[in-house]
């Protein structure tokens, strides 16, 4: 399965960096985006119309962090 990897950074004071794996040919039984921090899968997201929704949250991220990650990925218009 073809993927594209890129990094995003969120936050102004306490900047956090994440690696995003984008499954370019998204299949309905898999999440389109997987988000990693320090090599660990912490979140996966899938498209829901023009927005992203949580597929899995193994890193137990708080809603604010998830919202910031989604906003950053959505800003790339992927």
N, CA, C and O of each residue as an XYZ file, in Angstrom:
312
protein
N       0.850     -1.173      0.000
C       0.000      0.000      0.000
C       0.898      1.240      0.000
O       1.802      1.355      0.828
N       0.653      2.146     -0.911
C       1.491      3.330     -1.077
C       1.171      4.357      0.016
O       0.010      4.663      0.285
N       2.224      4.873      0.629
C       2.062      5.885      1.668
C       2.941      7.083      1.366
O       3.921      6.995      0.628
N       2.563      8.199      1.957
C       3.378      9.410      1.931
C       3.532      9.826      3.380
O       2.545      9.933      4.108
N       4.762     10.060      3.800
C       5.018     10.464      5.177
C       5.428     11.932      5.218
O       6.170     12.407      4.358
N       4.936     12.639      6.225
C       5.340     14.019      6.426
C       5.243     14.330      7.912
O       4.619     13.594      8.676
N       5.865     15.426      8.306
C       5.841     15.829      9.714
C       4.987     17.062      9.884
O       4.912     17.922      9.007
N       4.336     17.129     11.048
C       3.589     18.327     11.420
C       4.043     18.747     12.814
O       4.519     17.929     13.602
N       3.887     20.017     13.098
C       4.185     20.554     14.426
C       2.968     21.344     14.874
O       2.387     22.106     14.101
N       2.592     21.154     16.131
C       1.470     21.907     16.696
C       1.927     22.582     17.976
O       2.881     22.150     18.622
N       1.230     23.644     18.328
C       1.530     24.372     19.553
C       2.383     25.590     19.291
O       3.131     25.645     18.314
N       2.266     26.562     20.168
C       3.044     27.786     20.061
C       4.209     27.786     21.045
O       5.347     28.073     20.672
N       3.919     27.465     22.296
C       4.952     27.480     23.338
C       5.591     26.101     23.463
O       6.805     25.957     23.320
N       4.777     25.097     23.728
C       5.246     23.717     23.837
C       4.990     23.011     22.507
O       3.996     22.301     22.353
N       5.882     23.208     21.564
C       5.702     22.653     20.227
C       5.901     21.136     20.274
O       6.882     20.634     20.822
N       4.938     20.425     19.683
C       5.013     18.972     19.573
C       5.105     18.609     18.093
O       4.392     19.175     17.265
N       5.980     17.671     17.769
C       6.157     17.238     16.391
C       5.656     15.811     16.252
O       5.896     14.966     17.116
N       4.955     15.552     15.149
C       4.392     14.234     14.881
C       4.733     13.826     13.457
O       4.872     14.674     12.577
N       4.865     12.531     13.236
C       5.005     12.008     11.885
C       3.635     11.519     11.450
O       2.947     10.818     12.192
N       3.250     11.895     10.247
C       1.949     11.498      9.698
C       2.203     10.566      8.521
O       2.978     10.880      7.618
N       1.550      9.435      8.547
C       1.603      8.495      7.427
C       0.254      8.577      6.723
O      -0.785      8.265      7.305
N       0.287      8.998      5.474
C      -0.917      9.161      4.657
C      -1.016      7.979      3.701
O      -0.163      7.807      2.830
N      -2.053      7.167      3.863
C      -2.298      6.062      2.932
C      -3.016      6.659      1.732
O      -4.224      6.893      1.768
N      -2.257      6.901      0.670
C      -2.733      7.650     -0.487
C      -3.952      7.001     -1.127
O      -4.910      7.688     -1.482
N      -3.921      5.696     -1.272
C      -5.063      4.985     -1.858
C      -5.898      4.413     -0.724
O      -5.904      3.207     -0.476
N      -6.596      5.301     -0.049
C      -7.378      4.965      1.138
C      -8.424      3.910      0.820
O      -9.190      4.042     -0.134
N      -8.447      2.854      1.639
C      -9.463      1.812      1.529
C     -10.391      1.951      2.722
O      -9.959      2.326      3.811
N     -11.650      1.653      2.520
C     -12.652      1.883      3.560
C     -12.406      1.087      4.838
O     -12.852      1.509      5.905
N     -11.710     -0.052      4.769
C     -11.482     -0.857      5.969
C     -10.224     -0.446      6.733
O      -9.905     -1.044      7.760
N      -9.505      0.566      6.244
C      -8.306      1.076      6.919
C      -8.424      2.575      7.122
O      -9.121      3.261      6.374
N      -7.745      3.073      8.126
C      -7.721      4.514      8.366
C      -6.778      5.170      7.351
O      -5.761      4.583      6.980
N      -7.105      6.362      6.911
C      -6.283      7.052      5.910
C      -4.997      7.606      6.513
O      -3.941      7.528      5.884
N      -5.066      8.160      7.714
C      -3.897      8.776      8.340
C      -3.553      8.056      9.641
O      -4.426      7.749     10.453
N      -2.264      7.795      9.817
C      -1.752      7.299     11.094
C      -0.765      8.335     11.594
O       0.070      8.829     10.836
N      -0.865      8.664     12.880
C      -0.007      9.681     13.479
C       0.891      8.993     14.504
O       0.430      8.232     15.355
N       2.193      9.286     14.394
C       3.197      8.676     15.260
C       3.954      9.748     16.028
O       4.159     10.861     15.543
N       4.362      9.387     17.234
C       5.255     10.230     18.031
C       6.332      9.314     18.586
O       6.035      8.324     19.255
N       7.570      9.646     18.306
C       8.714      8.830     18.730
C       8.565      7.385     18.274
O       8.910      6.458     19.007
N       8.052      7.195     17.067
C       7.925      5.861     16.500
C       6.721      5.055     16.953
O       6.510      3.939     16.479
N       5.931      5.603     17.864
C       4.749      4.905     18.387
C       3.484      5.444     17.746
O       3.300      6.656     17.645
N       2.607      4.536     17.310
C       1.304      4.937     16.787
C       0.471      5.503     17.931
O       0.239      4.822     18.930
N       0.021      6.750     17.785
C      -0.760      7.362     18.857
C      -2.170      7.746     18.431
O      -3.031      7.980     19.279
N      -2.416      7.813     17.102
C      -3.728      8.251     16.631
C      -3.886      7.843     15.182
O      -2.918      7.854     14.421
N      -5.100      7.482     14.795
C      -5.392      7.288     13.381
C      -6.708      7.991     13.068
O      -7.630      8.041     13.883
N      -6.755      8.527     11.862
C      -7.882      9.359     11.446
C      -8.370      8.932     10.072
O      -7.620      8.361      9.281
N      -9.646      9.217      9.800
C     -10.190      8.956      8.478
C     -11.090     10.114      8.071
O     -11.646     10.810      8.919
N     -11.227     10.312      6.758
C     -12.075     11.405      6.269
C     -13.545     11.156      6.592
O     -14.035     10.027      6.567
N     -14.218     12.246      6.892
C     -15.666     12.234      7.095
C     -16.182     13.518      6.458
O     -16.348     14.535      7.132
N     -16.432     13.463      5.159
C     -16.777     14.682      4.427
C     -15.543     15.549      4.282
O     -14.502     15.082      3.818
N     -15.652     16.812      4.676
C     -14.521     17.746      4.588
C     -13.644     17.727      5.827
O     -12.666     18.470      5.900
N     -13.975     16.895      6.797
C     -13.256     16.880      8.071
C     -12.689     15.493      8.338
O     -12.983     14.536      7.622
N     -11.874     15.403      9.378
C     -11.321     14.125      9.808
C     -11.991     13.698     11.100
O     -12.370     14.528     11.927
N     -12.131     12.397     11.258
C     -12.683     11.880     12.512
C     -11.754     10.794     13.038
O     -10.987     10.194     12.285
N     -11.837     10.559     14.315
C     -10.983      9.583     14.979
C     -11.360      8.179     14.542
O     -12.532      7.803     14.525
N     -10.353      7.430     14.196
C     -10.516      6.019     13.866
C     -10.086      5.198     15.091
O     -10.807      4.314     15.553
N      -8.884      5.520     15.603
C      -8.349      4.880     16.805
C      -7.524      5.915     17.566
O      -6.932      6.813     16.968
N      -7.493      5.780     18.886
C      -6.722      6.701     19.721
C      -5.910      5.913     20.757
O      -6.138      6.051     21.959
N      -4.957      5.084     20.291
C      -4.188      4.278     21.242
C      -3.291      5.102     22.163
O      -2.891      4.626     23.225
N      -2.973      6.335     21.762
C      -2.146      7.203     22.604
C      -2.949      7.962     23.639
O      -2.393      8.718     24.435
N      -4.275      7.757     23.628
C      -5.190      8.425     24.553
C      -4.963      9.930     24.596
O      -4.877     10.531     25.667
N      -4.867     10.528     23.407
C      -4.671     11.974     23.310
C      -5.929     12.714     23.745
O      -7.045     12.225     23.569
N      -5.734     13.890     24.309
C      -6.872     14.712     24.717
C      -7.497     15.364     23.487
O      -6.865     15.465     22.435
N      -8.747     15.805     23.633
C      -9.501     16.372     22.516
C      -8.823     17.590     21.894
O      -8.843     17.752     20.674
N      -8.226     18.441     22.716
C      -7.575     19.640     22.195
C      -6.410     19.280     21.264
O      -6.270     19.866     20.191
N      -5.582     18.327     21.672
C      -4.452     17.904     20.848
C      -4.949     17.271     19.553
O      -4.410     17.546     18.482
N      -5.971     16.428     19.644
C      -6.545     15.802     18.451
C      -7.074     16.868     17.505
O      -6.857     16.792     16.296
N      -7.763     17.852     18.048
C      -8.319     18.938     17.230
C      -7.204     19.693     16.504
O      -7.342     20.009     15.322
N      -6.103     19.983     17.199
C      -4.980     20.693     16.581
C      -4.330     19.865     15.476
O      -3.965     20.401     14.430
N      -4.185     18.560     15.707
C      -3.619     17.671     14.696
C      -4.529     17.635     13.466
O      -4.056     17.756     12.336
N      -5.828     17.469     13.689
C      -6.788     17.434     12.579
C      -6.757     18.738     11.787
O      -6.732     18.719     10.556
N      -6.760     19.861     12.487
C      -6.716     21.162     11.812
C      -5.480     21.288     10.929
O      -5.560     21.779      9.803
N      -4.339     20.845     11.445
C      -3.083     20.959     10.700
C      -3.134     20.079      9.452
O      -2.758     20.529      8.370
N      -3.593     18.830      9.586
C      -3.674     17.938      8.425
C      -4.687     18.462      7.423
O      -4.425     18.450      6.220
N      -5.854     18.927      7.902
C      -6.886     19.449      7.014
C      -6.392     20.680      6.257
O      -6.840     20.932      5.139
N      -5.478     21.450      6.847
C      -4.969     22.656      6.178
C      -4.150     22.306      4.936
O      -3.942     23.165      4.078
N      -3.683     21.067      4.826
C      -2.935     20.628      3.641
C      -3.860     20.196      2.509
O      -3.390     19.890      1.413
N      -5.156     20.167      2.755
C      -6.169     19.786      1.745
C      -5.877     18.444      1.115
O      -5.938     18.288     -0.105
N      -5.559     17.478      1.955
C      -5.270     16.132      1.455
C      -6.573     15.400      1.288
O      -6.581     14.240      0.876
